[in-house]
Amino acid sequence: MRLAKYLAHAGVASRRAAERLVAAGHVTVGGELVRDPARDVSDADDVAVDRRPVRVAGHERVVYLLNKPAGVVSTARDPQGRRTVVDLVPSSERLYPVGRLDADTTGLLLLTNDGELAHRLTHPSFEVPRVYRALVRNPPVRPEALRALRVGVELEDGRTAPARVRRLAPDRLELRIHEGRKRQVRRMCEAVGHRVERLERVAFGPLRLGDVPVGGHRRLSAAEVQRLRDAGARDAGPPTRRAVPG
């Protein structure tokens, strides 16, 4: 098994984050520093991260759903000492967030120690959808703005894939996207003339936020985790560019 995948299975980090750990010189195999995330390893190898041994065997994989409050950062630790999402979910397992929400965005965030699942849920090739609700400035949101979002808008890092969008009120939108660019929903809305005042994620793949209170969390059942795995197993290939009806 490749080293980055091994670290992900061991719950150290998602596969992409594990690749960065290896490249940055935090990982040893048999006491030797390794910087190649594609290095083959097995359970017989002595793998360590920052001198702490890592093992896959006996590792319980867990997933939690958190209703993230505003002002909390979506990282496992923060060098500035800010409160993190991991602080809100007490667990004996080493958890990390599945993707990120901006500090000022609220709503559904998953935390897990299953790196392979996290990779499949966040990698754009699997097109796992996220649903957001936004309160925007400059109402009402007119049909031409909705059409632009449904076709895709041009941002500084390229054109977005089509989004499913519906207007809930003159100043409220619900957007369903499958990309995970930085501050994407905020930038999309601003591109069509409507700066976001408040943003909440209400769904991720097959899961809805439901009645989990702000700052609260719950552990997902085995059936819910399996539904997530099924969602992450659907590799839809390159994103389509055709318009999506909303």
N, C-alpha and C positions, 0 to 999 in steps of 0.2 A: 504494500500500500504506500502511496506517496506520502511524504512527511506532512504536508499541509493537510491532507485528508485525514491522516492519523490524528493530528492535533484537533481537528474539527470533531472527529468521532469521540475523542477523549473529553470534549467539552471545554477546551481551552479558549476557543474563539471560533467565529465563522471561518469558512475555508479561505476567503479572501483576506480576512484579518490575520489568519494564521500564516498566510504567505508573506504578509508584511512583517510579522514577528520574526520569521526565519531570515528574511532578507536584512533585517536590522541587527541580526547577530544575537538574538535572545535564546536560541535553541542549540542544544548539543545532542549528539548521538554517540553513545559510548565514550562520553567525556570530550569528544571532539566537536568544535564549533562547526556548524553546518549552515550555509547560506543558500542552499538550493532547495526550494520547497518541493521539487519533484524527486528528491532523493527517496529511494525505496527503503522502508523500514517495516518491522514486524513487532509483535509482542515480545520477541526475544531480545530486542534492542533496548538499551538504556537511554530513553528519550527524556530530556529535561528542559524546562523553560525557566530561565533565570535561576538555574540550579535546583529547581523543584521537580522531582520525578513526575512523569506523566504516564498514566496507564489507561488503556481502553477497557480491559476486562473488569467486570463488575460495576460498570458505570451506569447509573440509573439516569435515563433521559427524561427530562421534565419540560413542560411548557406552561407558562403562566400568561394570563391576559391581564393587562394593567390599564386602568383608565388614567392616563397621564395628566397631571395638573400642569398649568402654565408655570413657567419659571424653573422647571426641572429639566436637566440635560439628559439626552439619550445616549449615555455612555456608561461603562462599568465603573470608571473612576474619572475624576476631573482634576487637572493640575491646579485649577483656580479655587478648589475647595467648595465648589457649588454642589448642591444636592443632586444626586443622580437617580435615575429610574431604578437602579439596582438597590439603592437604599430603601426603596418603598416595598420591596418584596423579600422579606426574610426567608432564607433558604440555606440548608446545609450544602447545597450544590453551588458551583461557581457559575453564575448566570451572566448573560450579556444580552443586550437588546437585538431583536431581529429588525435590522434597518434602523432608521432614526426618524424622530419627529423634531422639528425645530423647538427650541426652548419655549417659544410663545405659542406653540400649537398644542392642543389638548386631544385627548381621546385614546383610541385603541392602539396599544403597543404590546407586542409579544416579547417575552423574555424566555430564554431557553439555555440549556447546556448542550444542545444537539446541533453541532456545527453543520452537518450535512443537510438537515432540515432547513436551517437558517439560510444556507446557500441557495437551496431550491426556491425558497419563498422570496428571496430578494433579487436573484439574478434576472435581468430583463428578458432573457430568452424564454423563461417559463411563463411570463405574462400573467402573474398572479395579481388580480385586481385589488385596488384600494378605493374606498369610497369616503369622500370628504364633504362636509357641509361648511359653507363659507358665508359670513356676513360681510357685505362689500359696501364701499362708498359709491357715491354718484349714481343712485338709483333713478329710474328703473333700469334693469339690465335688458337691453333691447334685443330683438330677434337676430340682428346682424352680429352682435357679440356672441350669442349662443351658437350661431352657425360657424363662426370662426373657431371657437373652442372645439366644436364637433369635427371640424376638418383637420385642425392642427394649427398651432400658431408658431411663428418664428421667434425663437429666443436666441440669446447670445451664444448658447452652446448647441444650436441646431433646432430644427423643427420638431415640435412635439407630435407624438402619435395621436390619432383621433381620440377624443374623450366622449364619454356619455355624460350629457349635461341636462339638468332640468331646473327650471326656476321654481323655487318654493314660495317666494314672495318677491316683491319688487327689488328688495335688497338681499335676498338669500338664494344661494345656489347649492345644488348637490352635484358633485363631479365624481365620475368613476374613471380612474386611470390605472394603467398597469406599469408605468415607468416609475422610477424612484430618483429623479434628479433632485439636487439640492433646492429647497424652497420652490418646488415646481409649481404647485397649485397657486401660490401667491404670485409667482412671476407670470403664469398664464393669465390670471385674472387682470393683473396690472397691464398686460400687453393689449387687452381689449378695453382698457379704460376704467377698470374697477378695482381699486386697491382694496386688499382684504383687511378688514378690521378684526375679525375673529375667525379662527379655523379649527375645526374638530374632525378627527378621523372617526368614522362610525362603523366601518367594516374593513376587514382584511381577509381576502379570499372568502371562504365559506362562513367566517365568523362575524357576528355582529356585536357591538359594544353592549347592548342590552341595558340592564339596570345596575351594572357595576358602578358604584359611586365614584366621584372624582377622588383620585388618590387611592382607591381600592383596587383589589386584585383577586383573582381566583385561579386555581390550578385547573388546566383543561383535563377533561376526561380522556380515556383511551380512544373513545369513538371520535371525539373532536380532533385529537392529534392525527388520527388516521385520515380524517377529512382534509386536514392540512397537507398531509403527505400526498394524498390523491391530487390535490390542487397543484402541488409542486411537481407532480410527475407528468403533467401535461405540457410538454414542450411544443409550443405553437410555432416555433421557427421565427424567421424575421418578422418584426411588427408590420402589420398592414398599414397602408396609407389611405385607404378609402374612408369615406365619411361614415360615421356611426350614428344611426338615428337616436335621438334622445327623448 
